[in-house]
Amino acid sequence: MTTRSERSIPELFSDAVGQLAKLIGNEFALARAELSQKAGQAGRAASMMGAGAVIMIPALVMLLTAVASALMHAGLSDPIAYLIAGGGAALVSVLLIVVGVNRLSSDALKPTATIDEIERDKAAAREMVR
């Protein structure tokens, strides 16, 4: 067997290709792990939005009834009081939906660690081939 300093160019190239293959395998494992983490994050965000919506419905009905009743006692007509209460509820619901959508945005779910590692590996592979 030859010593490390006496290896031929084909042996060195073969070792480099073997290490590059191992590196690519490690990157795929990292990508799988990170994508699994991001999928879990998306699932938790969706379940939080769903639970919030379910819990909010009966509370919102009671609050809207109370607000409409207070507006009626303040002298507004019934339709106007219900319109104001419903509009406020619509505003709050839009706000909650926007927050949930932002948590599911592509930027929040992007596998940034994997992308950074792949960029570094590409640079290292280019240097190895030179």
C-alpha positions, 0 to 999 in steps of 0.5 A: 500500500502506498503512503499518503504522500505517494498516492497517484492522481487517480487515487486522489481524485477517487478519494475526492469524489468519494468524499463529495458523495458522502458530503452530498449524502449528509446534505440530503440528511440535513435537508430532510431533517430541516424540512421535517422541522419546517413541516412541524412548524407549519402544522403547529401554526395551522393547529393554533389558528384552528384552535383559536378560531374554534374557541373564538366563535362562542366568545365572539358571539357573546361579545358582539351581542354585548357590544350591539346591546350597548350601542342600542342603549346608547341610542343607535338603531338596531341595524346600525348597532349590529353593523358596527359590532359585526364590522369590528369582528370582521376587522379582528378576524382579518387581522388573525388570518393575516398573522396566520398566513404570515407564519405560513409564508415561504420565507418562514418555511424556507430551509435556510440552513440547508441552502447555506450548507449547499452553497458552501459545499458547491464552493468547496467542490469547485475548489477541489476540482481546480 
